[in-house]
């Protein structure tokens, strides 16, 4: 994808892709720097979630993912994605 093209995968499509595989997502961080993150939503790669915690309200502009290399939850804005 060149810099003039807009990333055009919907949030739901991206969630589906990440639930099936590990992918490298390139996005612009809020400070303007470019970041690549190897991440997933595959259940077998996610930590066990504490079901006693109150779930947060879902922000549809942001996607939380499991960062494979950091071993922690991270998120990025959907509109900041450059490539997957």
DSSP file (Angstrom, degrees, kcal/mol; ACC not computed):
  #  RESIDUE AA STRUCTURE BP1 BP2  ACC     N-H-->O    O-->H-N    N-H-->O    O-->H-N    TCO  KAPPA ALPHA  PHI   PSI    X-CA   Y-CA   Z-CA
    1    1 A X              0   0    0      0, 0.0     2,-0.1     0, 0.0     6,-0.0   0.000 360.0 360.0 360.0 128.8    0.0    0.0    0.0
    2    2 A X    >   -     0   0    0      1,-0.1     3,-1.7     4,-0.1     0, 0.0  -0.433 360.0-100.2 -87.6 169.8    1.5    3.4   -0.9
    3    3 A X  T 3  S+     0   0    0      1,-0.3    -1,-0.1    -2,-0.1     0, 0.0   0.654 119.7  57.9 -66.5 -15.8    1.2    6.4    1.3
    4    4 A X  T 3  S+     0   0    0      2,-0.1    -1,-0.3     0, 0.0     2,-0.2   0.636  89.2  89.6 -88.0 -14.1   -1.6    7.9   -0.8
    5    5 A X  S <  S-     0   0    0     -3,-1.7     2,-0.4    77,-0.0     0, 0.0  -0.589  73.4-134.1 -83.8 144.4   -3.9    4.9   -0.3
    6    6 A X        -     0   0    0     -2,-0.2     2,-0.2     2,-0.0    76,-0.1  -0.825  24.4-111.5 -98.2 135.3   -6.3    4.7    2.7
    7    7 A X        -     0   0    0     74,-0.5    76,-0.1    -2,-0.4    74,-0.1  -0.464  36.4-173.4 -60.6 128.3   -6.5    1.6    4.7
    8    8 A X        +     0   0    0     -2,-0.2     2,-0.5     2,-0.1    -1,-0.1  -0.159  36.4 117.6-129.4  43.8   -9.9    0.2    4.0
    9    9 A X        -     0   0    0      4,-0.0    -2,-0.0     2,-0.0     0, 0.0  -0.921  61.9-123.9-103.9 133.6  -10.6   -2.8    6.2
   10   10 A X     >  -     0   0    0     -2,-0.5     4,-2.4     1,-0.1     5,-0.2  -0.262  22.5-109.6 -71.3 164.0  -13.5   -2.3    8.6
   11   11 A X  H  > S+     0   0    0      1,-0.2     4,-2.6     2,-0.2     5,-0.2   0.909 121.1  49.9 -58.1 -44.0  -13.1   -2.8   12.3
   12   12 A X  H  > S+     0   0    0      2,-0.2     4,-2.3     1,-0.2    -1,-0.2   0.888 109.8  50.3 -65.0 -39.7  -15.1   -6.0   12.2
   13   13 A X  H  > S+     0   0    0      2,-0.2     4,-2.4     1,-0.2    -1,-0.2   0.904 112.0  48.2 -64.0 -40.7  -13.0   -7.4    9.3
   14   14 A X  H  X S+     0   0    0     -4,-2.4     4,-2.8     2,-0.2    -2,-0.2   0.912 110.3  51.0 -66.6 -42.7   -9.8   -6.6   11.2
   15   15 A X  H  X S+     0   0    0     -4,-2.6     4,-1.5     2,-0.2    -2,-0.2   0.907 111.3  49.0 -60.5 -41.5  -11.1   -8.2   14.4
   16   16 A X  H  X S+     0   0    0     -4,-2.3     4,-0.7     2,-0.2    -2,-0.2   0.932 111.8  48.3 -62.9 -46.3  -12.0  -11.3   12.4
   17   17 A X  H >X S+     0   0    0     -4,-2.4     4,-1.3     1,-0.2     3,-1.0   0.927 113.2  47.2 -60.2 -46.0   -8.6  -11.4   10.8
   18   18 A X  H 3< S+     0   0    0     -4,-2.8    23,-3.1     1,-0.3    24,-0.6   0.737 106.5  57.9 -71.4 -21.9   -6.8  -11.0   14.1
   19   19 A X  H 3< S+     0   0    0     -4,-1.5    24,-0.4    22,-0.2    -1,-0.3   0.658 113.1  41.4 -78.4 -14.1   -9.0  -13.7   15.8
   20   20 A X  H << S+     0   0    0     -3,-1.0     2,-0.3    -4,-0.7    -2,-0.2   0.643 125.1   4.1-102.2 -20.1   -7.7  -16.1   13.1
   21   21 A X  S  < S-     0   0    0     -4,-1.3    20,-0.5    -5,-0.1     2,-0.5  -0.915  71.3 -96.7-154.4 172.9   -4.0  -15.2   12.9
   22   22 A X  E     -A   40   0A   0     -2,-0.3     2,-0.3    18,-0.1    18,-0.2  -0.910  48.4-179.6 -98.3 131.2   -1.1  -13.2   14.2
   23   23 A X  E     -A   39   0A   0     16,-2.7    16,-3.1    -2,-0.5     2,-0.7  -0.927  31.4-123.1-133.0 155.3   -0.6  -10.1   12.1
   24   24 A X  E     -A   38   0A   0     60,-0.4     2,-0.5    -2,-0.3    14,-0.2  -0.897  29.6-164.3 -97.9 118.3    1.8   -7.1   11.9
   25   25 A X  E     -A   37   0A   0     12,-3.0    12,-2.4    -2,-0.7     2,-0.5  -0.899   4.6-158.5-106.0 128.2   -0.2   -3.9   12.1
   26   26 A X  E     +AB  36  83A   0     57,-2.8    56,-3.7    -2,-0.5    57,-1.6  -0.924  27.3 153.1-105.8 127.9    1.5   -0.6   11.1
   27   27 A X  E     -AB  35  81A   0      8,-2.5     8,-3.0    -2,-0.5     2,-0.6  -0.947  46.5-103.7-148.6 165.3   -0.1    2.5   12.5
   28   28 A X  E     -A   34   0A   0     52,-1.9    49,-0.3    -2,-0.3     6,-0.2  -0.855  37.2-136.8 -95.9 122.8    0.7    6.1   13.5
   29   29 A X    >   -     0   0    0      4,-3.4     3,-2.1    -2,-0.6    47,-0.1  -0.239  29.4-101.0 -71.5 166.5    0.9    6.6   17.3
   30   30 A X  T 3  S+     0   0    0      1,-0.3    -1,-0.1     2,-0.1    -2,-0.0   0.752 123.7  58.7 -62.9 -23.4   -0.7    9.6   18.9
   31   31 A X  T 3  S-     0   0    0      2,-0.1    -1,-0.3     1,-0.0     3,-0.1   0.437 122.0-106.7 -85.3   1.9    2.7   11.3   19.1
   32   32 A X  S <  S+     0   0    0     -3,-2.1     2,-0.2     1,-0.3    -2,-0.1   0.316  78.0 128.9  95.1  -8.1    3.0   11.0   15.3
   33   33 A X        -     0   0    0     -5,-0.1    -4,-3.4     1,-0.1     2,-0.3  -0.505  60.6-116.7 -81.6 152.0    5.6    8.2   15.2
   34   34 A X  E     -A   28   0A   0     -6,-0.2     2,-0.4    -2,-0.2    -6,-0.2  -0.699  34.6-172.4 -87.2 137.2    5.1    5.1   13.1
   35   35 A X  E     -A   27   0A   0     -8,-3.0    -8,-2.5    -2,-0.3     2,-0.4  -0.987  16.5-155.8-133.7 141.0    4.8    1.8   15.0
   36   36 A X  E     -A   26   0A   0     -2,-0.4     2,-0.4   -10,-0.2   -10,-0.2  -0.965  17.2-174.2-112.0 133.3    4.7   -1.8   13.9
   37   37 A X  E     -A   25   0A   0    -12,-2.4   -12,-3.0    -2,-0.4     2,-0.8  -0.992  22.9-144.8-133.2 128.3    3.1   -4.2   16.3
   38   38 A X  E     +A   24   0A   0     -2,-0.4    30,-2.3   -14,-0.2    31,-0.7  -0.824  46.6 155.3 -86.8 113.3    2.9   -8.0   16.0
   39   39 A X  E     -AC  23  67A   0    -16,-3.1   -16,-2.7    -2,-0.8     2,-0.3  -0.865  24.5-178.2-142.8 169.4   -0.6   -8.7   17.5
   40   40 A X  E     -AC  22  66A   0     26,-1.6    26,-2.4    -2,-0.3   -21,-0.2  -0.969  29.8-152.7-157.8 167.8   -3.5  -11.0   17.7
   41   41 A X        +     0   0    0    -23,-3.1     2,-0.2   -20,-0.5   -22,-0.2   0.055  51.3 139.5-129.3  17.1   -7.0  -11.7   19.1
   42   42 A X    >>  -     0   0    0    -24,-0.6     3,-1.9   -21,-0.3     4,-0.7  -0.468  54.7-136.1 -64.0 127.8   -6.6  -15.5   18.8
   43   43 A X  G >4 S+     0   0    0    -24,-0.4     3,-1.1     1,-0.3    -1,-0.1   0.858 101.7  58.2 -56.6 -38.6   -8.1  -17.0   21.9
   44   44 A X  G 34 S+     0   0    0      1,-0.2    -1,-0.3    -3,-0.0    -2,-0.1   0.613 109.3  46.1 -71.1  -9.5   -5.2  -19.5   22.4
   45   45 A X  G <4 S+     0   0    0     -3,-1.9    -1,-0.2     2,-0.1     2,-0.2   0.469  96.2  92.3-105.2  -6.1   -2.7  -16.5   22.6
   46   46 A X  S << S-     0   0    0     -3,-1.1     3,-0.1    -4,-0.7    -5,-0.1  -0.592  78.0-113.6 -91.5 150.5   -4.7  -14.4   25.0
   47   47 A X        -     0   0    0     -2,-0.2     2,-0.3     1,-0.1    -1,-0.1  -0.344  44.0 -88.0 -72.2 162.2   -4.4  -14.3   28.8
   48   48 A X        -     0   0    0      1,-0.1     2,-0.4    -2,-0.0    -1,-0.1  -0.583  47.5-131.4 -70.6 129.8   -7.2  -15.6   30.9
   49   49 A X        -     0   0    0     -2,-0.3     2,-0.8    -3,-0.1    -1,-0.1  -0.694  13.6-119.0 -90.4 134.3   -9.5  -12.6   31.6
   50   50 A X    >   -     0   0    0     -2,-0.4     3,-1.3     1,-0.2    -1,-0.1  -0.602  23.3-163.1 -71.5 108.4  -10.7  -11.9   35.1
   51   51 A X  T 3  S+     0   0    0     -2,-0.8    -1,-0.2     1,-0.2     4,-0.1   0.538  81.1  69.9 -75.6  -5.4  -14.4  -12.2   34.9
   52   52 A X  T 3  S+     0   0    0      2,-0.1    -1,-0.2     0, 0.0     2,-0.2   0.662  79.9  93.4 -84.9 -15.7  -15.0  -10.4   38.1
   53   53 A X  S <  S-     0   0    0     -3,-1.3     2,-0.4     1,-0.1     3,-0.0  -0.508  86.4-111.8 -76.5 145.4  -13.9   -7.1   36.7
   54   54 A X        -     0   0    0     -2,-0.2    -1,-0.1     1,-0.1    -2,-0.1  -0.644  38.3-118.3 -74.3 125.0  -16.5   -4.8   35.2
   55   55 A X        -     0   0    0     -2,-0.4     2,-0.1    -4,-0.1    -1,-0.1  -0.344  26.5-117.7 -66.3 145.8  -16.0   -4.6   31.5
   56   56 A X        -     0   0    0      1,-0.1     2,-0.3    -2,-0.0    -1,-0.1  -0.433  33.5 -95.3 -77.5 156.1  -15.2   -1.3   29.9
   57   57 A X        -     0   0    0     -2,-0.1     2,-0.3     1,-0.1    -1,-0.1  -0.558  48.3-111.4 -69.3 134.1  -17.5    0.4   27.5
   58   58 A X        -     0   0    0     -2,-0.3     2,-0.7    -3,-0.1    -1,-0.1  -0.529  21.9-150.5 -74.8 127.7  -16.2   -0.4   24.0
   59   59 A X    >   -     0   0    0     -2,-0.3     3,-1.5     3,-0.1    -1,-0.1  -0.886   3.0-158.7 -95.9 112.8  -14.8    2.5   22.0
   60   60 A X  T 3  S+     0   0    0     -2,-0.7    -1,-0.1     1,-0.3   -49,-0.1   0.598  88.4  61.5 -72.0 -10.4  -15.4    1.7   18.4
   61   61 A X  T 3  S+     0   0    0     16,-0.1    17,-2.7    17,-0.1    18,-0.4   0.616 104.4  54.9 -85.8 -13.7  -12.6    4.1   17.2
   62   62 A X  E <   - D   0  77A   0     -3,-1.5     2,-0.5    15,-0.3    15,-0.2  -0.925  67.1-154.5-124.8 143.2  -10.0    2.0   19.1
   63   63 A X  E     - D   0  76A   0     13,-2.5    13,-1.2    -2,-0.4     2,-0.3  -0.955   9.6-149.7-120.5 115.2   -9.1   -1.7   18.9
   64   64 A X  E     + D   0  75A   0     -2,-0.5     2,-0.3    11,-0.2    11,-0.3  -0.667  26.7 171.3 -79.4 135.9   -7.5   -3.4   21.9
   65   65 A X  E     - D   0  74A   0      9,-3.3     9,-2.6    -2,-0.3     2,-0.7  -0.908  39.0-103.0-138.7 163.5   -5.2   -6.3   20.8
   66   66 A X  E     -CD  40  73A   0    -26,-2.4   -26,-1.6    -2,-0.3     2,-0.8  -0.838  31.6-140.4 -91.8 117.5   -2.7   -8.6   22.4
   67   67 A X  E  >> -CD  39  72A   0      5,-2.8     4,-2.3    -2,-0.7     5,-1.0  -0.702  10.6-159.7 -79.7 111.2    0.9   -7.5   21.6
   68   68 A X  T  45S+     0   0    0    -30,-2.3    -1,-0.2    -2,-0.8   -29,-0.1   0.890  87.7  44.5 -61.0 -43.7    2.8  -10.8   21.0
   69   69 A X  T  45S+     0   0    0    -31,-0.7    -1,-0.2     1,-0.2   -30,-0.1   0.844 120.8  38.0 -75.2 -34.5    6.2   -9.3   21.5
   70   70 A X  T  45S-     0   0    0      2,-0.2    -2,-0.2     0, 0.0    -1,-0.2   0.695  96.9-136.4 -88.5 -21.2    5.4   -7.2   24.7
   71   71 A X  T  <5 +     0   0    0     -4,-2.3     2,-0.3     1,-0.3    -3,-0.2   0.906  69.0  95.3  65.7  41.8    3.0   -9.8   26.2
   72   72 A X  E   <S-D   67   0A   0     -5,-1.0    -5,-2.8    -7,-0.0     2,-0.3  -0.975  82.6 -85.9-155.3 162.2    0.5   -7.2   27.1
   73   73 A X  E     +D   66   0A   0     -2,-0.3     2,-0.3    -7,-0.2    -7,-0.2  -0.570  48.2 167.7 -73.8 137.2   -2.7   -5.5   25.9
   74   74 A X  E     -D   65   0A   0     -9,-2.6    -9,-3.3    -2,-0.3     2,-0.3  -0.893  14.1-157.6-138.0 167.2   -2.2   -2.5   23.6
   75   75 A X  E     -D   64   0A   0     -2,-0.3     2,-0.3   -11,-0.3   -11,-0.2  -0.975   6.4-168.7-146.5 162.1   -4.6   -0.6   21.4
   76   76 A X  E     -D   63   0A   0    -13,-1.2   -13,-2.5    -2,-0.3     2,-0.3  -0.982  33.5-100.2-147.1 156.2   -4.5    1.7   18.4
   77   77 A X  E >   -D   62   0A   0     -2,-0.3     3,-1.6   -49,-0.3     4,-0.3  -0.610  26.2-136.0 -77.3 135.6   -7.0    3.9   16.6
   78   78 A X  G >  S+     0   0    0    -17,-2.7     3,-1.4    -2,-0.3    -1,-0.1   0.881 104.8  56.3 -59.1 -39.7   -8.6    2.3   13.6
   79   79 A X  G 3  S+     0   0    0    -18,-0.4    -1,-0.3     1,-0.2   -72,-0.1   0.523 100.2  60.4 -74.2  -3.2   -8.1    5.5   11.6
   80   80 A X  G <  S+     0   0    0     -3,-1.6   -52,-1.9   -53,-0.0    -1,-0.2   0.466  76.5 117.3 -99.6  -2.5   -4.4    5.5   12.3
   81   81 A X  E <   +B   27   0A   0     -3,-1.4   -74,-0.5    -4,-0.3   -54,-0.3  -0.449  34.4 176.5 -71.4 133.7   -3.7    2.1   10.6
   82   82 A X  E     -     0   0A   0    -56,-3.7     2,-0.3     1,-0.4   -55,-0.2   0.758  64.9 -16.1-101.6 -38.7   -1.4    2.2    7.6
   83   83 A X  E      B   26   0A   0    -57,-1.6   -57,-2.8   -76,-0.1    -1,-0.4  -0.989 360.0 360.0-162.4 160.9   -1.2   -1.5    6.8
   84   84 A X              0   0    0     -2,-0.3   -60,-0.4   -59,-0.2    -1,-0.1   0.246 360.0 360.0-131.8 360.0   -1.9   -5.0    8.1
